[in-house]
Amino acid sequence: MPEDGPDDEPMPVAGMSAGHLQQRAVRGAAWTVVNTFVGIPIAFGVNLVVARVLGAADYGRLALLTALMEFVGALLTSGVATAVIQFGAKAHAAGRTADVARLLSQWQGFRLLVAMPVLAVVVFVVADVPPQAMAVALVFGVVLPAALDGGAACLGIENKTADGAKIALVTTVVTQAAVLAVALLVGTPDAVWATRLVVVGTTVALCLLRISPAYRVAVLRPALPRGLPQGFWAFAVPMGLAGVVSGLVSSRSEVFVMNWLAEPAELGIYALAFGLAVHAFAPAQALVGPLIPAISGLREVDEAAVKPAFRRVTRAGSTVVALILSVGLAPLALLVPLLYGPEFEAASPVVLVLGISAGLATVGGPLFAFVSARLSGKAILVANVIALVVDIGLAVLLIPPLGAWGAVIANVGGAMTTLSILAWQELRGLGLPAGTALRDAAPALVGTACAAIVFAVGMQLPGPVVVRSVAAAVVGGSMCVAAMRLLGVGLTVEDRGAVGRAIPSRAGRVAHLLLRAVSVPDRQASRVDVSGEDVDDDPSARS
């Protein structure tokens, strides 16, 4: 392996203004929304078939194997990947492209020489699967990502998150088609699990096609991971530990405890409810990805714009979450027995509670991007360690007597702990009053109340469940919009303009009417502007 990156290659043009960074972040967010709105319905339909074919117990085994690879994936990327994106995005935004190329080569060297052997041993020792499935897991779950996944990190560094979203969409469609075929033809959890690994492990190479040629050469020319930028390991090590711990807190990690302490059917019910909650909020959660490199670059070129950017992201995220909660979550929870069969009837209220928790965590999701951009790896590690202690403690204590509900309480406790600690950290760093931040996030609380009310009423009313679900969506959405306008919370006029520019022109008048409905009424916005309390602090954020 060469010791340095390809400094002799022609470097891509770099150096970005705040406006350029914002433009790329918006384009990436827009394509991410397209990806999720196309991919999630497909994944939802395939998951429905898989759950019906496998049943609660085998679906629980599939969830256990999936959680194992999620954990291995967190180890695979760990804090080194986060540090590569953070340091690389800052260098690329400032025009130091030779430094980026060198960093990418060193990252690939680390993946192949250090991460890959360790992770192969972890999978071999922990995964209880037949030899054929083990071979698939090692080749497509460990070796191929370690050898080729540098392209995905480079898309983040170059702020080409729109290309990343397009590749993710292709991967989702191909993966779900393959999973559906295998579920119907073979019908075992091990076969479904292996199929997912094969497709995802193969399509990871697509990212290499969209990065700059000089960076592509760097990815394919590994170098020894030495001479990294100053402060790299001081950030990467705690971020790596934080990533592993965070994966245990925020993913379906409770299935490990349930596999030990609960019945297989209870594990299947919890896993289904968790998966539905993730599907419901994937569009909003996916927006965090494009923010991470964009915020890192923004801190490098325009520190004053970070605070108004944080407030705008919070208002937009909480408004999207409010609509998902009030319009989609309660109907989804009501429909669970009809969609998945009576074997999963107990999952209905579990979907509601996990969905509300996922919604609130989604509002706080951008906190990770903003705290990461400060290179505050130790703060993120501390928050996740405390949350993991809360999560595992509650799980061990409550799963034996409560089953799936014990896992729900543990998951919610861990997620809210992380959110609270990171919110306190970032608000203090920004000098932003807690009351102002709560007002920006208020739409999500309104949506939570509306979802809980219409679900409780829908469970008690007679009549076909489809009719009750449609009524819950209409009433919940109407209640939410009315309450937001009454309280004067939601998008500001400037937010509405920024979001509107990211919406494809084909969405047309309907999308803009919806944006107006969830925006602060003009008369209330005028009073807010006069007070100066709730307006953006930097005029550049209005562009």
C-alpha positions in Angstrom: 0.0 0.0 0.0 1.3 3.5 -0.7 1.8 5.7 2.3 0.2 8.7 0.8 -2.9 9.5 -1.2 -2.8 10.3 -4.9 -1.5 13.8 -4.7 -0.4 13.7 -8.3 -3.9 13.2 -9.6 -5.9 16.2 -10.8 -7.9 17.4 -7.9 -11.6 18.2 -8.0 -12.6 21.9 -7.8 -13.6 22.7 -4.2 -14.0 25.6 -1.9 -17.7 26.4 -1.0 -19.6 29.4 0.1 -22.4 29.2 2.7 -24.9 29.6 -0.1 -23.4 26.7 -2.1 -23.4 24.5 1.0 -27.0 25.4 1.7 -28.0 24.7 -1.9 -26.4 21.2 -1.9 -27.9 20.4 1.4 -31.4 21.4 0.2 -30.9 19.3 -3.0 -29.7 16.4 -1.0 -32.6 16.7 1.4 -35.1 16.9 -1.5 -33.8 13.7 -3.1 -33.7 12.0 0.3 -37.4 12.8 0.7 -38.0 11.3 -2.7 -36.1 8.2 -1.8 -38.0 7.7 1.5 -41.4 8.4 0.0 -40.8 5.9 -2.7 -38.8 3.4 -0.7 -40.8 3.3 2.5 -44.1 2.2 0.9 -42.2 -0.6 -1.0 -40.4 -1.7 2.2 -43.7 -1.5 4.1 -45.5 -3.8 1.6 -42.6 -6.3 1.5 -42.4 -6.3 5.3 -46.1 -7.0 5.6 -45.7 -10.1 3.3 -42.6 -11.3 5.2 -44.4 -11.0 8.6 -47.4 -12.9 7.4 -45.2 -15.6 5.8 -42.9 -16.1 8.8 -45.3 -15.6 11.7 -44.4 -13.9 15.0 -41.8 -16.3 16.3 -39.7 -16.5 13.0 -40.2 -12.8 12.5 -38.6 -12.3 15.9 -35.6 -14.4 14.8 -35.2 -12.3 11.6 -35.3 -9.2 13.8 -32.6 -10.7 16.0 -30.3 -11.4 13.1 -31.0 -8.0 11.6 -30.1 -6.3 14.9 -26.9 -8.2 15.0 -25.8 -6.9 11.6 -26.9 -3.4 12.6 -24.6 -3.6 15.6 -21.8 -5.0 13.4 -22.5 -2.1 11.0 -22.0 0.4 13.8 -18.7 -1.2 14.6 -17.7 -1.2 10.9 -18.3 2.5 10.4 -17.6 3.5 14.0 -16.2 6.9 14.9 -13.5 6.7 12.2 -16.1 7.1 9.5 -17.7 10.0 11.3 -14.3 11.7 11.7 -13.4 11.1 8.1 -16.6 12.9 7.0 -16.2 15.7 9.5 -12.5 16.4 8.7 -13.0 15.7 5.0 -16.1 18.0 4.6 -14.2 20.8 6.3 -11.2 20.4 4.1 -13.2 20.0 0.9 -15.3 23.1 1.8 -12.1 25.1 2.3 -10.5 23.8 -1.0 -7.9 21.5 0.5 -8.6 18.6 -1.9 -5.2 17.0 -1.6 -5.8 16.6 2.1 -9.2 15.0 1.4 -7.6 12.5 -1.0 -4.9 11.5 1.5 -7.6 11.1 4.2 -9.7 8.8 2.0 -6.7 6.5 1.3 -5.8 6.3 4.9 -9.5 5.5 5.8 -9.5 2.6 3.4 -6.3 1.3 4.9 -7.8 1.4 8.3 -10.9 -0.4 7.1 -9.0 -3.2 5.5 -6.1 -3.7 8.0 -7.9 -3.1 11.3 -11.7 -3.1 11.1 -12.4 -5.9 8.7 -10.5 -8.7 10.6 -12.0 -7.7 13.9 -15.5 -7.6 12.6 -15.2 -10.9 10.8 -14.3 -12.5 14.1 -17.3 -10.8 15.8 -19.8 -12.1 13.2 -18.3 -15.6 13.2 -18.4 -16.0 17.0 -21.8 -14.3 17.6 -24.1 -15.2 14.7 -25.9 -18.5 15.2 -26.6 -19.4 11.6 -25.8 -22.3 9.2 -22.4 -22.4 7.4 -23.9 -21.1 4.1 -25.5 -18.1 5.8 -22.3 -17.4 7.8 -20.3 -17.3 4.5 -22.8 -14.8 3.1 -22.6 -12.7 6.2 -18.8 -12.5 6.1 -18.5 -11.8 2.4 -21.3 -9.4 1.9 -21.8 -8.0 5.4 -18.1 -7.4 6.3 -15.6 -7.8 3.4 -17.3 -6.0 0.6 -18.4 -3.0 2.6 -14.9 -2.7 4.1 -13.3 -2.8 0.6 -15.7 -0.5 -1.2 -17.7 1.7 1.1 -15.3 4.6 1.1 -17.3 6.0 -1.8 -20.3 6.5 0.5 -18.2 8.6 2.9 -16.8 10.6 -0.1 -20.4 11.5 -1.2 -20.9 13.0 2.2 -17.5 14.9 2.1 -18.4 16.3 -1.4 -21.9 17.2 -0.2 -23.3 14.9 -3.0 -26.0 13.7 -0.7 -28.5 13.9 -3.6 -26.5 11.2 -5.5 -26.3 9.2 -2.3 -30.1 9.3 -2.0 -30.5 8.2 -5.6 -28.2 5.2 -5.0 -30.1 4.4 -1.8 -33.4 4.3 -3.8 -32.0 1.9 -6.3 -30.6 -0.3 -3.5 -34.0 -0.3 -1.7 -36.0 -1.3 -4.8 -33.6 -4.1 -5.7 -33.3 -5.4 -2.1 -37.0 -5.4 -1.5 -37.7 -7.2 -4.7 -35.2 -9.9 -3.9 -36.5 -10.3 -0.3 -40.1 -10.6 -1.5 -39.1 -13.4 -3.9 -37.1 -15.3 -1.3 -39.8 -14.9 1.4 -42.4 -16.4 -0.9 -40.2 -19.2 -2.4 -38.1 -20.2 0.6 -40.0 -18.8 3.6 -37.2 -18.9 6.3 -35.8 -16.0 8.3 -32.2 -17.1 7.6 -32.8 -16.9 3.8 -34.4 -13.5 4.0 -31.6 -12.2 6.1 -28.9 -13.5 3.8 -30.7 -12.0 0.8 -30.6 -8.6 2.2 -26.9 -8.8 3.0 -26.1 -9.9 -0.6 -27.9 -7.1 -2.3 -26.8 -4.3 0.0 -23.2 -5.6 0.0 -23.1 -5.6 -3.8 -24.8 -2.2 -4.4 -22.4 -0.4 -2.1 -20.0 -0.1 -5.0 -22.4 2.2 -6.9 -21.2 5.2 -4.8 -17.8 5.0 -6.5 -19.4 6.0 -9.8 -20.6 9.3 -8.5 -17.6 10.7 -6.7 -14.8 12.9 -8.3 -12.3 10.8 -10.2 -9.3 11.8 -8.1 -11.2 10.9 -4.9 -12.2 7.6 -6.5 -8.5 6.8 -7.1 -7.9 7.6 -3.4 -10.6 5.2 -2.3 -9.2 2.4 -4.4 -5.6 3.1 -3.3 -5.5 2.3 0.4 -2.7 3.8 2.5 -1.4 3.1 6.0 -3.6 5.0 8.5 -0.8 7.2 9.9 -0.2 10.9 9.9 -3.9 11.7 10.2 -5.0 15.3 10.8 -4.4 16.8 14.3 -7.3 16.0 16.6 -8.5 13.2 14.4 -8.2 10.3 16.9 -9.2 12.5 19.8 -12.5 12.9 18.0 -12.8 9.5 16.3 -12.2 7.3 19.4 -15.0 8.7 21.6 -17.2 9.0 18.5 -16.6 5.3 17.7 -17.5 4.2 21.2 -20.5 6.6 21.1 -21.6 5.1 17.8 -21.6 1.6 19.1 -23.4 2.6 22.3 -25.8 4.7 20.3 -26.6 1.8 18.1 -27.5 -0.3 21.1 -29.7 2.5 22.5 -31.5 3.7 19.4 -31.9 0.5 17.3 -33.9 -2.6 18.2 -31.3 -3.7 20.7 -33.9 -4.7 23.2 -34.4 -7.9 21.1 -31.1 -9.2 22.5 -32.5 -9.0 26.0 -35.9 -10.3 24.8 -34.2 -13.3 23.1 -32.9 -14.1 26.6 -35.8 -13.2 28.8 -39.0 -13.2 26.7 -41.1 -15.6 24.6 -40.4 -15.7 20.8 -43.9 -14.3 20.0 -43.3 -11.3 22.3 -40.1 -10.6 20.5 -41.9 -10.7 17.2 -44.6 -8.3 18.3 -42.0 -5.8 19.6 -39.9 -6.1 16.4 -42.8 -5.5 14.2 -43.9 -2.5 16.1 -40.4 -1.1 16.1 -40.1 -1.6 12.4 -43.4 0.2 11.7 -42.3 3.1 13.9 -39.0 3.4 11.9 -40.9 3.2 8.6 -43.3 5.9 9.7 -40.6 8.4 10.5 -37.9 7.4 7.9 -38.7 10.5 5.7 -38.0 12.9 8.5 -35.1 10.9 10.0 -33.4 10.7 6.6 -33.1 14.4 6.4 -30.4 14.3 9.1 -27.9 12.6 6.8 -27.5 15.6 4.4 -27.1 17.9 7.4 -24.0 16.4 8.9 -21.5 17.4 6.1 -23.4 20.6 5.4 -23.2 21.8 9.0 -19.5 20.8 9.3 -18.8 22.9 6.2 -21.1 25.8 7.5 -19.1 26.0 10.7 -15.9 26.2 8.6 -17.1 29.1 6.4 -19.9 30.9 8.2 -20.1 30.3 12.0 -22.7 33.0 12.5 -25.2 31.1 10.3 -25.2 28.0 12.5 -27.7 29.2 15.2 -30.4 30.3 12.7 -29.8 27.1 10.8 -30.4 25.0 14.0 -33.6 26.8 14.7 -34.9 26.4 11.1 -34.1 22.7 11.1 -35.9 22.3 14.4 -39.0 24.1 13.2 -39.1 22.2 9.9 -38.5 18.8 11.5 -41.1 19.3 14.2 -43.7 20.4 11.7 -43.1 17.3 9.5 -43.2 15.1 12.6 -46.5 16.7 13.7 -48.1 15.8 10.4 -46.9 12.2 10.4 -48.0 11.7 14.0 -51.5 13.3 13.6 -52.3 11.9 10.1 -50.4 8.6 9.8 -49.5 7.1 13.1 -52.9 6.4 14.7 -54.4 5.0 11.5 -51.4 2.7 11.1 -51.7 1.5 14.6 -55.4 0.8 14.2 -54.8 -1.2 11.0 -52.1 -3.5 12.4 -54.5 -6.5 13.1 -56.1 -6.2 9.7 -52.7 -5.9 7.9 -50.6 -8.5 9.8 -53.3 -10.8 11.2 -54.7 -11.5 14.6 -51.3 -13.0 15.7 -50.0 -9.4 15.8 -53.0 -7.7 17.4 -51.2 -6.9 20.6 -48.7 -4.8 18.6 -51.3 -2.1 17.8 -50.9 0.1 20.9 -47.1 -0.7 21.0 -46.9 0.9 17.5 -48.5 4.1 18.8 -46.2 4.5 21.8 -43.0 3.6 19.8 -44.1 5.8 17.0 -44.5 8.8 19.4 -41.1 8.1 20.8 -39.6 7.9 17.3 -41.3 11.1 16.4 -39.8 13.1 19.3 -36.4 11.5 18.7 -36.7 12.6 15.1 -37.2 16.2 16.1 -34.0 15.9 18.1 -32.1 14.0 15.4 -30.4 17.0 13.9 -28.8 17.6 17.4 -26.3 14.8 16.5 -25.3 16.7 13.3 -24.8 20.0 15.2 -23.0 18.5 18.1 -20.8 16.4 15.8 -19.9 19.6 13.8 -18.3 20.9 17.1 -16.2 17.8 17.1 -17.7 17.1 20.6 -17.2 13.3 20.5 -16.8 13.0 24.3 -20.1 14.7 24.9 -21.9 12.3 22.5 -20.2 9.3 24.1 -21.2 10.4 27.7 -24.8 10.9 26.6 -25.0 7.5 24.9 -23.4 5.6 27.8 -25.9 7.1 30.2 -28.7 6.3 27.9 -27.5 2.7 27.4 -27.4 2.2 31.2 -31.0 3.4 31.4 -32.1 1.3 28.5 -30.5 -2.0 29.5 -31.4 -1.5 33.2 -35.1 -1.0 32.4 -35.1 -3.8 29.9 -33.6 -6.4 32.3 -36.0 -5.2 35.1 -39.2 -4.9 33.1 -39.1 -7.4 30.2 -39.7 -10.5 32.4 -42.9 -9.2 33.9 -44.2 -7.0 31.1 -42.9 -8.7 27.9 -43.0 -6.4 24.9 -44.1 -3.5 27.0 -41.0 -3.8 29.1 -38.9 -3.4 25.9 -41.0 -0.4 24.9 -40.4 1.4 28.2 -36.7 0.6 28.0 -36.4 1.9 24.4 -38.3 5.1 25.2 -36.3 5.7 28.3 -33.0 5.3 26.5 -34.0 7.5 23.5 -35.3 10.3 25.7 -32.2 10.3 27.9 -29.9 10.8 24.8 -32.2 13.5 23.5 -32.3 15.4 26.8 -28.5 15.4 27.3 -27.6 16.4 23.7 -30.2 19.1 23.7 -28.8 20.6 26.9 -25.3 20.4 25.4 -26.1 22.1 22.1 -28.5 24.8 23.5 -25.8 25.8 25.9 -23.2 26.0 23.1 -25.5 28.0 20.9 -26.6 30.3 23.7 -30.3 29.5 22.8 -32.9 29.7 25.6 -34.7 26.4 26.3 -38.1 28.2 26.0 -37.3 29.3 22.5 -36.2 25.8 21.5 -39.3 24.3 22.9 -41.4 26.7 21.0 -39.6 25.7 17.8 -40.3 22.0 18.6 -43.9 22.6 19.8 -45.6 21.3 16.6 -44.4 17.8 17.5 -46.0 18.0 20.9 -49.3 19.1 19.3 -49.1 16.1 16.9 -48.4 13.7 19.8 -51.6 14.8 21.6 -53.7 14.6 18.4 -52.4 11.1 17.6 -53.1 9.8 21.2 -56.6 11.2 21.2 -57.7 9.9 17.8 -56.2 6.4 18.5 -58.0 6.2 21.9 -61.3 7.2 20.3 -60.8 5.0 17.2 -60.2 1.9 19.4 -63.5 2.4 21.2 -65.8 3.2 18.2 -67.7 0.5 16.4 -67.5 -0.2 12.7 -65.0 -1.4 10.1 -61.4 -0.7 11.0 -60.7 0.8 7.6 -63.4 3.4 8.1 -62.2 4.2 11.6 -58.6 4.6 10.3 -59.6 7.0 7.5 -61.6 9.0 10.0 -58.7 9.1 12.4 -56.4 10.5 9.7 -58.8 13.2 8.7 -59.7 14.3 12.2 -56.2 14.0 13.5 -54.7 16.1 10.7 -57.4 18.7 11.0 -57.0 18.9 14.8 -53.2 19.3 14.4 -53.3 22.1 11.8 -56.0 24.0 13.8 -54.1 23.7 17.1 -50.8 24.8 15.5 -52.4 27.9 14.0 -54.2 28.7 17.2 -51.0 28.4 19.2 -48.9 30.3 16.5 -46.3 27.5 16.1 -44.9 26.0 12.9 -42.9 27.3 10.0 -42.2 31.0 9.6 -42.6 32.8 6.4 -38.8 32.5 5.7 -38.9 28.7 6.5 -41.8 28.3 4.1 -39.9 29.9 1.3 -36.8 27.8 2.0 -38.7 24.6 2.1 -40.8 25.6 -0.9 -37.7 26.0 -3.1 -36.8 22.4 -2.4 -40.1 21.0 -3.5 -40.3 19.9 -7.1 -42.4 22.1 -9.4 -44.7 19.3 -10.2 -45.9 19.2 -6.6 -47.3 22.6 -7.5 -50.1 24.4 -5.7 -51.1 21.5 -3.3 -47.7 21.4 -1.7 -47.6 25.2 -1.2 -51.1 25.2 0.3 -50.0 22.6 2.8 -46.9 24.6 3.7 -49.1 27.7 4.3 -51.4 25.6 6.5 -48.6 24.5 8.8 -47.0 28.0 8.9 -47.3 30.6 11.6 -50.2 32.9 10.5 -48.9 36.2 9.0 -50.4 38.4 11.7 -48.7 36.3 14.4 -45.4 36.2 12.5 -45.5 40.0 12.3 -45.7 40.2 16.1 -42.9 37.7 16.5 -40.7 39.7 14.1 -41.4 42.9 16.1 -40.5 41.2 19.4 -37.2 39.9 17.9 -37.4 36.8 20.0 -38.3 34.2 17.5 -36.8 35.4 14.2 -33.6 34.1 12.7 -30.5 35.8 14.0 -28.7 36.0 10.7 -30.1 37.5 7.5 -28.1 35.0 5.5 -30.4 32.2 6.7 -33.3 33.9 4.9 -31.7 33.4 1.5 
